[in-house]
Amino acid sequence: MFSFLKTFKRLINNQQSSSEKSVEYTTEQLLQWATGSMLEGLPDTFYEAYISCFRNVDSEGRTAIAAIHSYKLTNESEDISFTPPDALYATHCIEKILAGKDWNHATITFNQETTQFSWQ
């Protein structure tokens, strides 16, 4: 009976400690997921698309993030605003990539072949 209780206690402790561990993803994975989520709101053919996030921390430590989603149909065309089905997902991916960093502006720019990420 005691061995059963020891085993049961060990299983519960292992489950609690494994659920407390945070899952880490690579920057490449997060960028891929962010661009994939934005593709759902874009036309089948486009020249370039991007999300720009602007982060502001006020004097009380509260953080606000604004995001702009845009794309171009051709190299010469004007930016066209769009809203992906899950407009916050790419923003969340950017926040995960820059966790612990002091940033004000971040942009993911992508097309069918490449993805670029910049921040300041």
C-alpha positions in Angstrom: 0.0 0.0 0.0 2.8 2.4 0.9 4.6 1.8 -2.4 1.4 2.7 -4.3 1.1 6.0 -2.3 4.8 6.8 -3.0 4.3 6.1 -6.7 1.1 8.2 -6.8 2.8 11.1 -5.0 5.8 11.0 -7.4 3.4 11.0 -10.4 1.6 14.0 -9.1 4.8 15.9 -8.4 6.2 15.1 -11.8 3.0 16.3 -13.5 3.0 19.5 -11.5 6.7 20.3 -12.3 6.3 19.5 -16.0 3.2 21.8 -16.3 5.2 24.6 -14.7 7.9 24.5 -17.3 7.4 27.1 -20.1 7.7 25.9 -23.7 10.3 27.8 -25.7 10.1 28.2 -29.4 12.7 29.3 -31.9 12.5 32.7 -33.6 12.2 30.9 -36.9 9.2 28.9 -35.6 7.5 32.0 -34.3 8.1 33.9 -37.5 6.7 31.0 -39.6 3.6 30.8 -37.5 3.1 34.6 -37.6 3.4 34.8 -41.4 1.2 31.7 -41.8 -1.5 33.3 -39.7 -1.4 36.5 -41.8 -1.5 34.6 -45.1 -5.1 33.7 -44.4 -6.1 37.3 -44.8 -4.2 38.0 -48.0 -5.0 37.6 -51.7 -3.5 34.5 -53.4 -0.9 36.7 -55.2 0.8 39.7 -53.6 4.2 41.3 -53.8 4.9 41.8 -50.1 3.1 41.9 -46.8 4.1 43.1 -43.3 3.0 43.7 -39.8 4.4 46.6 -37.8 4.0 46.6 -34.1 4.5 49.7 -32.0 5.1 49.3 -28.2 4.6 52.0 -25.6 5.2 51.6 -21.9 3.7 54.4 -19.8 5.1 55.9 -16.6 3.2 53.4 -14.5 4.7 50.4 -16.4 1.6 49.6 -18.4 2.3 48.3 -21.9 0.3 49.1 -25.0 0.9 47.6 -28.4 -0.6 48.8 -31.7 -0.3 46.7 -34.9 -0.7 47.5 -38.6 -1.2 44.8 -41.2 -0.5 45.8 -44.8 0.4 44.4 -48.2 1.3 45.5 -51.7 0.0 43.8 -54.8 3.0 45.0 -56.9 6.4 46.7 -56.2 4.9 50.1 -57.2 1.5 49.8 -55.6 0.4 51.6 -52.4 0.1 49.7 -49.1 -3.3 48.1 -48.6 -4.5 47.5 -45.1 -5.9 44.1 -44.2 -7.1 42.2 -41.1 -6.1 38.6 -40.8 -8.7 36.2 -39.1 -6.6 36.2 -35.9 -5.2 39.7 -35.9 -3.5 39.3 -32.6 -1.6 36.0 -33.3 1.3 37.6 -35.2 1.6 40.4 -32.5 1.8 37.7 -29.9 4.6 35.9 -31.8 6.5 39.2 -32.0 6.1 39.7 -28.2 7.4 36.1 -27.6 10.5 36.8 -29.9 11.3 40.0 -28.1 10.4 38.9 -24.5 12.8 40.5 -22.1 14.0 43.1 -24.6 13.4 46.8 -24.5 11.8 47.5 -27.9 9.6 50.2 -29.4 9.0 49.1 -33.0 9.1 45.6 -34.7 8.3 44.6 -38.2 7.9 41.2 -40.0 8.1 41.7 -43.8 7.4 38.7 -46.0 6.5 37.4 -49.4 6.1 33.9 -50.9 9.8 33.2 -50.7 11.4 35.2 -47.8 10.7 36.6 -44.3 12.6 39.4 -42.7 12.3 40.6 -39.1 13.6 43.8 -37.7 13.2 45.7 -34.4 14.4 48.7 -32.5 
